[in-house]
């Protein structure tokens, strides 16, 4: 909240302070045209979300998906899904059967992100149908997607095909 009780709103289509736009119409249109970029600043490997035993093919699939998503705007992905159900982009269902973590377990995220599910829902994108998910959230400017977890085994939303069982993962080591 700003001075005089005015709300600073950075999550709308046009950043505003009270009723006053903080950007010109041209800047607002530019924000809407921005392509998705990715940040790994909050990426972490935790049990059940580790990438140590992933194949070269899995890593190539990850990079190809990031490249494809980087050609799209957030609106194309979130609202239009670019005509592709294969993106499987949606917020995490924290009440899903056998989900191994809860939002509160992502305790390395800034408190203002972790405690604000409305403005910062944790989302997932598929890498490919059978090779897991990219898990994270969109930043305030809505074009930066912060990758929080990589989920090669679909553990963030266990599936019926694995009888809702969590698949083990192994931590990757830096050399």
Secondary structure, 3 states (H helix, E strand, C coil): CCHHHCCEECCCCCCEECCEECCCHHHHHHHHHCECEEECCCCCCECCECCCCCCHHHHHHHHHHHHHHCCCEHHHHHHHHHHCHHHCCEECCCCCCCCCCCHHHCCCCCHHHHCCCCCCCCEEEECCCCCCEEEEEECCCCCEEEEEEEECCCHHHCCHHHCCCCCCCCCCCCC
